[in-house]
């Protein structure tokens, strides 16, 4: 029997409203293969399939939504251990007042008390989950945790060098075509001299050597790079420490053809040199007219 000692097999469970769905998203960002609301009776069979595959990091959400199937969780975990797998249980909980507020804000009924009060449902669920809580490898109280704080807490215990991947996307665009909706950081480089007004460069793009050389003639270009690169070198590690899995940096000029493209390429090369994974996108280059 092949051991899974080098792998992670995580069971995410806990109180309704405590953040299990958000926790699953955190595990997904860490590279885990995740399944939500898997009936416990199917866990041993799924574990066998994992042993036969290349899946090394698995996270399953199991809770009382499984109804009568949930009662078989103890037997299921025992069967998984007999396969040579050590399941790690992450139990999420929160204070009663927080759970009540979350249910009122979402206008959802508590699954353990569909016709009764939320507080009664919480109390009943705590009793039913008490045994499973005592088996937990990690208890997390989400009462005062933001989403990124929850991710940071999960990452401390369940991330590895293989599962952490911080992706920086650098995208060029033209303001005349609209600002990228998913941008985290946005910079306007229309202060740089425009190659559009230089004979022989109008039909070129920022991917062309002559446009890059033209922009590099100007002191404001070098001044921008100097300050921007220093800024990025300090900023990116902070984003990564806060549990971000990706960051989108948007660089804009008028049409998205010359300046923003050349600057985006330079920024991407610099960030790659720092050791980060970088994706480059020239959003408006194909449709951009020389402006």
C-alpha positions as CSV (number, residue, x, y, z in Angstrom):
1,X,0.0,0.0,0.0
2,X,1.5,3.4,-1.0
3,X,1.8,5.8,1.9
4,X,0.5,9.4,1.6
5,X,2.9,10.7,4.3
6,X,4.3,13.2,1.8
7,X,0.7,14.3,1.0
8,X,-2.0,16.3,2.8
9,X,-5.5,15.0,3.1
10,X,-7.6,17.7,4.8
11,X,-11.1,17.6,6.1
12,X,-12.7,21.0,6.4
13,X,-15.6,21.0,8.8
14,X,-17.2,23.1,11.6
15,X,-20.2,25.3,12.4
16,X,-22.5,26.6,9.7
17,X,-21.7,30.2,9.0
18,X,-18.1,29.9,10.4
19,X,-16.5,30.2,6.9
20,X,-16.0,26.7,5.5
21,X,-16.6,27.9,2.0
22,X,-14.1,30.7,2.3
23,X,-11.6,28.2,3.9
24,X,-12.0,25.9,0.8
25,X,-11.2,28.9,-1.4
26,X,-8.0,29.4,0.6
27,X,-7.0,25.8,0.1
28,X,-7.8,26.1,-3.7
29,X,-5.4,29.1,-3.9
30,X,-2.8,27.0,-2.2
31,X,-3.1,24.4,-5.0
32,X,-5.3,21.9,-3.2
33,X,-7.8,19.8,-5.1
34,X,-11.0,20.6,-3.3
35,X,-14.5,19.1,-3.1
36,X,-17.4,20.7,-1.3
37,X,-20.1,18.8,0.7
38,X,-18.8,15.3,0.0
39,X,-20.9,12.7,1.8
40,X,-18.7,10.9,4.4
41,X,-19.6,7.5,3.1
42,X,-17.8,8.4,-0.1
43,X,-14.6,9.6,1.6
44,X,-12.8,6.2,1.8
45,X,-13.5,5.5,-1.9
46,X,-12.3,8.9,-2.9
47,X,-9.1,8.4,-0.8
48,X,-8.5,5.2,-2.7
49,X,-8.7,7.1,-5.9
50,X,-6.2,9.6,-4.6
51,X,-3.7,6.9,-3.8
52,X,-3.9,5.8,-7.4
53,X,-3.5,9.3,-8.8
54,X,-0.9,12.1,-8.6
55,X,-3.1,14.2,-6.3
56,X,-0.9,15.2,-3.4
57,X,-2.9,17.9,-1.7
58,X,-6.6,17.3,-1.1
59,X,-9.2,19.3,0.9
60,X,-12.8,18.1,1.5
61,X,-15.6,20.1,3.0
62,X,-17.8,17.9,5.2
63,X,-20.6,19.2,7.4
64,X,-24.2,18.6,8.5
65,X,-25.5,19.4,5.1
66,X,-24.9,15.7,4.5
67,X,-27.9,14.9,6.7
68,X,-28.0,11.4,7.9
69,X,-24.8,10.6,5.9
70,X,-22.9,12.9,8.3
71,X,-23.3,10.4,11.1
72,X,-20.9,8.0,9.3
73,X,-18.0,10.5,9.5
74,X,-16.2,8.6,12.3
75,X,-16.3,5.3,10.4
76,X,-15.2,7.0,7.2
77,X,-12.2,8.6,8.9
78,X,-11.2,5.2,10.4
79,X,-11.4,3.6,7.0
80,X,-9.2,6.4,5.5
81,X,-6.5,5.8,8.3
82,X,-6.5,2.1,7.4
83,X,-5.5,3.0,3.9
84,X,-2.3,4.6,5.3
85,X,-3.7,8.2,5.0
86,X,-3.5,10.5,8.0
87,X,-6.5,12.9,7.6
88,X,-6.1,16.3,9.1
89,X,-9.3,17.9,10.4
90,X,-9.7,21.7,10.2
91,X,-12.6,22.8,12.4
92,X,-14.0,26.3,12.0
93,X,-16.1,27.9,14.6
94,X,-17.2,31.4,15.7
95,X,-18.9,33.1,18.6
96,X,-22.7,32.8,18.8
97,X,-23.3,36.5,18.3
98,X,-21.1,36.5,15.2
99,X,-22.9,33.4,13.7
100,X,-26.3,35.0,14.4
101,X,-25.3,38.2,12.7
102,X,-24.0,36.4,9.7
103,X,-27.2,34.4,9.3
104,X,-29.3,37.5,9.6
105,X,-27.2,39.4,7.0
106,X,-27.4,36.5,4.6
107,X,-31.1,35.9,5.4
108,X,-30.4,32.2,5.4
109,X,-32.0,29.6,7.7
110,X,-29.8,27.6,9.9
111,X,-29.6,24.1,8.5
112,X,-29.9,22.5,11.9
113,X,-33.0,24.5,12.8
114,X,-34.9,25.3,9.6
115,X,-38.1,26.2,11.4
116,X,-36.6,27.3,14.7
117,X,-34.4,30.1,15.9
118,X,-30.8,30.5,14.7
119,X,-29.5,30.3,18.3
120,X,-31.2,27.0,18.8
121,X,-29.7,25.7,15.6
122,X,-26.2,26.8,16.6
123,X,-26.5,25.1,20.0
124,X,-27.7,21.9,18.5
125,X,-25.0,21.9,15.9
126,X,-22.3,22.5,18.5
127,X,-23.5,19.4,20.5
128,X,-23.6,17.3,17.4
129,X,-20.1,18.3,16.3
130,X,-18.5,18.2,19.7
131,X,-16.8,14.8,19.1
132,X,-15.5,15.8,15.7
133,X,-14.2,19.1,17.2
134,X,-12.2,17.2,19.7
135,X,-10.4,15.3,16.9
136,X,-9.4,18.4,15.1
137,X,-5.8,19.0,14.0
138,X,-6.5,22.7,13.8
139,X,-9.2,24.8,15.4
140,X,-9.8,28.2,13.9
141,X,-12.2,30.8,15.4
142,X,-13.2,33.1,12.6
143,X,-15.1,35.6,14.7
144,X,-12.6,38.4,14.2
145,X,-10.8,37.2,11.1
146,X,-11.1,38.9,7.7
147,X,-10.8,36.7,4.6
148,X,-7.1,37.4,4.1
149,X,-6.4,36.8,7.8
150,X,-8.1,33.4,7.5
151,X,-6.0,32.6,4.4
152,X,-2.9,33.6,6.3
153,X,-3.8,31.3,9.2
154,X,-4.5,28.4,6.9
155,X,-1.3,29.1,4.9
156,X,0.9,28.9,8.0
157,X,-0.1,25.2,8.6
158,X,-1.0,23.9,5.2
159,X,1.1,25.7,2.6
160,X,4.3,24.3,1.2
161,X,6.9,25.5,-1.3
162,X,5.1,23.5,-3.9
163,X,1.6,24.9,-3.2
164,X,2.4,28.6,-2.8
165,X,2.4,30.4,-6.1
166,X,2.1,34.2,-6.1
167,X,1.3,35.4,-9.6
168,X,1.8,39.0,-10.8
169,X,-0.1,40.0,-13.9
170,X,1.1,43.1,-15.6
171,X,-1.4,44.4,-18.2
172,X,-1.1,47.3,-20.6
173,X,-4.2,49.2,-21.7
174,X,-5.5,52.4,-23.3
175,X,-7.5,54.8,-21.3
176,X,-9.7,55.4,-24.3
177,X,-10.8,51.8,-24.2
178,X,-11.6,51.8,-20.5
179,X,-9.8,50.9,-17.3
180,X,-9.2,47.1,-16.5
181,X,-11.9,46.1,-14.0
182,X,-9.7,43.6,-12.2
183,X,-6.7,46.0,-11.6
184,X,-5.3,46.1,-8.1
185,X,-2.7,48.8,-8.9
186,X,-3.1,51.3,-11.8
187,X,-0.5,53.6,-13.2
188,X,-0.8,56.3,-15.8
189,X,2.3,56.7,-18.1
190,X,0.8,59.4,-20.3
191,X,3.4,61.8,-18.9
192,X,6.0,60.1,-21.1
193,X,6.8,61.4,-24.6
194,X,4.4,59.9,-27.1
195,X,6.1,57.9,-30.0
196,X,2.9,58.6,-32.0
197,X,4.3,62.0,-32.9
198,X,7.7,60.7,-34.1
199,X,7.9,59.9,-37.7
200,X,8.5,56.2,-38.3
201,X,7.2,55.1,-34.9
202,X,3.5,55.7,-35.3
203,X,2.7,52.3,-36.8
204,X,5.1,50.5,-34.4
205,X,4.2,49.3,-30.9
206,X,5.9,49.2,-27.6
207,X,7.1,45.7,-28.5
208,X,9.3,47.2,-31.1
209,X,13.0,48.0,-30.3
210,X,12.9,51.5,-31.8
211,X,10.0,52.5,-29.6
212,X,11.8,51.2,-26.5
213,X,14.9,53.1,-27.5
214,X,13.0,56.3,-28.1
215,X,11.4,56.2,-24.6
216,X,14.7,55.3,-23.0
217,X,16.2,58.5,-24.3
218,X,14.2,60.6,-21.9
219,X,15.2,61.2,-18.3
220,X,11.6,61.0,-17.0
221,X,11.5,57.4,-18.2
222,X,14.6,56.4,-16.2
223,X,13.3,58.4,-13.2
224,X,10.0,56.6,-13.3
225,X,11.7,53.2,-13.6
226,X,14.0,54.0,-10.7
227,X,11.2,54.9,-8.3
228,X,8.7,52.3,-9.6
229,X,11.1,49.4,-9.3
230,X,12.1,50.4,-5.8
231,X,8.4,50.6,-4.9
232,X,7.7,47.2,-6.3
233,X,10.6,45.6,-4.6
234,X,9.3,46.7,-1.2
235,X,5.6,46.2,-2.0
236,X,5.4,42.7,-3.5
237,X,6.6,40.8,-0.5
238,X,4.0,42.5,1.7
239,X,1.2,41.4,-0.6
240,X,2.5,37.9,-0.6
241,X,2.8,37.8,3.2
242,X,-0.8,38.9,3.5
243,X,-1.9,35.8,1.7
244,X,-2.5,37.2,-1.8
245,X,-2.3,34.6,-4.5
246,X,-2.3,37.1,-7.4
247,X,-1.8,40.8,-8.1
248,X,-2.8,42.7,-11.2
249,X,-0.8,45.8,-12.1
250,X,-2.3,47.9,-14.9
251,X,-0.2,50.3,-17.0
252,X,-2.1,52.8,-19.1
253,X,-1.5,55.2,-21.9
254,X,-3.9,56.8,-24.3
255,X,-4.5,54.0,-26.8
256,X,-2.6,51.1,-25.3
257,X,-0.1,50.8,-28.2
258,X,3.2,52.5,-27.5
259,X,4.1,53.7,-24.0
260,X,2.0,51.3,-21.8
261,X,3.2,48.3,-23.8
262,X,6.9,49.2,-23.5
263,X,6.6,50.1,-19.9
264,X,4.7,46.9,-19.1
265,X,7.4,44.8,-20.7
266,X,10.1,46.5,-18.7
267,X,8.1,46.1,-15.4
268,X,7.5,42.5,-16.1
269,X,11.2,41.8,-16.8
270,X,12.1,43.5,-13.5
271,X,9.5,41.5,-11.4
272,X,10.7,38.3,-13.1
273,X,14.2,39.2,-12.0
274,X,13.0,39.3,-8.4
275,X,11.9,35.7,-8.7
276,X,8.1,36.1,-9.1
277,X,6.0,34.3,-11.6
278,X,4.7,37.0,-14.1
279,X,2.0,37.0,-16.7
280,X,2.1,39.8,-19.4
281,X,-1.1,40.9,-21.2
282,X,-1.3,43.7,-23.8
283,X,-5.1,44.1,-23.6
284,X,-5.6,46.7,-26.3
285,X,-2.7,46.2,-28.6
286,X,-4.5,44.2,-31.2
287,X,-7.4,46.7,-31.5
288,X,-5.4,49.8,-30.7
289,X,-4.9,52.5,-33.3
290,X,-1.8,54.6,-33.1
291,X,-2.7,57.6,-30.8
